[in-house]
Amino acid sequence: QVQLDESGGGLVQAGGSLRLSCAASGRTFTIYTMGWFRQAPGKEREFVGGIRWSGGSAYYADSVKGRFTISKDNAKTTVYLQMNSLKPEDTAVYYCAADLHWSSAGPRSRSDYDYWGQGTQVTVSS
């Protein structure tokens, strides 16, 4: 079992920044990849980005590339999503997720991930 706890959401003006955190606990040694997803009202949950649990480069959806950065604090088993230059269309509930299965390519599908956090709301005002 892996438990994930997101925090850091809130209300921000367009052009502003927020940093989300995802604290992992439990059998974290079983995690291969951590991902971030988001879901806006009336829309499907979409992939934002991911990072290997062991470290290495993060990978992103085209819609956030260049604006969002994913990092991992190994000592704290916490993954971060730094969001800059936020746009109103970034408004959504943001989720972190853990993938316990190795894959050569970074997983991007919701079905690839085994455990999910409860989500944190991000609202970007225009």
DOPAZA-601676 format. One record per atom (N, C-alpha, C): x, y, z. Coordinates in steps of 0.1 Angstrom, whole numbers, plus 5000, padded with zeros to 4 digits. Example, Ala and Ser with C-alpha at 12.3 -4.5 7.8 and 13.67 -1.06 7.14 Angstrom:
2
513249435078/512349555078/513249675078/512849785071/513749895071/512950005079/
//
This chain:
126
500849885000/500050005000/500950125000/500450224992/501150354992/500050464994/500450555003/499550665006/500150795000/499250874994/499650994988/498851114993/499551224997/498851335003/499251464996/498351524988/498751644981/498451764990/499151874987/498852004994/499452114985/499052234989/499552354982/498652424972/497452364970/496552434961/496052564966/495352634958/494752764962/494352844950/494052974953/493653074943/494753164940/495053184927/496153264922/495653344910/496253454908/495953534896/496653484884/496153504872/496853464860/498253524860/499253444855/500553484855/501353454868/500653414878/501253384891/501753234892/502253204904/502853074906/502253004918/502352874918/501952784929/502852664929/503152614941/503852484942/503052384949/502752274943/502052164949/503052064954/502652004965/503451894971/502651764972/503351654970/502751524972/503651444981/503251414993/503951335002/503551195001/504551104999/504250964997/504650895010/503850795014/504250715026/503750575024/504150485033/503850345031/505050275024/504650185015/505650105007/506250184996/506850294998/507350384988/508450314979/509150214985/510150144977/509650074965/508350054965/507649984954/507350084942/507550214944/507150304934/508250314923/507750314910/508650344899/508550484894/507350534893/507150664887/506050734895/506250864896/505150954902/504651044891/503351054890/502751144880/501851244886/501651354879/500651454882/499651454871/498351464875/497251474866/496351594871/495451634862/494551734866/493151704860/492151754866/490751734861/489951864863/489551924852/488752044852/487252004852/486352084857/484952054857/484452014843/483851894842/483251854830/484251794820/485451774824/486551724815/487151594821/487751524812/488451404816/489751444824/490151354833/491451374840/492551354830/493451454830/494551454820/495951454826/496851404819/498251394824/498851524823/499651554834/500351684834/501851654833/502451564841/503851534840/504151414849/505351364848/505851254857/507351264859/507751184869/509151174872/509451034878/510550984875/510950854880/511250864895/510750764903/510950774917/512450774921/513250704913/514650694916/515450814911/514750904905/515451034901/515551034885/516051134880/516151154866/515251264860/515251274848/514551384842/513051364843/512351474844/510851474844/510351484829/509151444827/508551464814/507151524815/506751594805/505551674806/504551664795/503351704797/502351724786/502751854779/502451854766/502751974758/502152104764/500952084770/500252204775/500952274786/501852204793/502452274805/503952284803/504452224793/505952224791/506452364790/507552384798/508152524798/507552604810/506452564815/505852644826/505852564839/505652434838/505652354850/506852274852/507252254864/508452174867/508152074878/508551944876/508351844886/509751814892/509751794905/511051764912/510751664923/511751604929/511551514940/512551534950/512151534962/513051544974/513151404979/514351344977/514551204981/514451184996/515051275003/515051265018/513651265024/512751335017/511351345023/510351265016/510751195006/509851114997/508651194993/508951314989/507951414984/508251454970/507251464962/507351514948/506651654948/507151744940/506651874939/506251904924/505251994923/504852044910/504952194911/505952254905/506052394905/505352454893/504452534895/503652584883/503852734882/504352774871/504652924868/503752964856/503653094855/502953154844/501553084842/500853074853/499553014853/498553084845/497653004839/496653054830/495253004836/494153084833/492853034838/492552894833/493052854822/492752714818/493552604825/494352654834/495052554843/494152524856/493052594857/492152564868/491652424868/491852354879/491452214879/491752164893/491352044896/491751964908/493051884903/494051904910/495351834907/495551714916/495951604910/496151484917/497651434914/498251374925/499451294922/499051144923/499951074916/499650934915/500950854914/500950724919/502050644919/501850524910/502950494902/502950374893/503950274899/503450154901/504250054908/504849954897/504649984885/505149894874/506149964865/507249904863/508249964855/507849964840/508250074833/508050084819/509150164813/509550124801/510650194795/510350344792/509050364788/508650504785/507850554797/507950684800/507250734811/505750724809/505150664819/503650644818/502850774818/501850784809/501050904807/499550874809/499250754809/497850724810/497350704824/496150744826/495550734840/495550584844/495350494835/495250354838/496650294842/497650364839/499050314843/499350324858/498550414865/498850444879/498050364888/498650334899/498050234909/497450304921/498050414925/497550484937/497450634935/496450694941/496150834938/495950904952/496251034951/495951124962/494551174961/494151254971/492751294972/492551414963/493551484958/493451594950/493551734957/493951834951/493951964956/493552064945/492652154949/492152254940/493052364936/493252394924/493952504919/493052594911/492852714914/492052814907/492852934902/492852954890/493553064884/492553174879/492553284884/491653394880/492253474869/491353524861/491853614850/491853754853/
//
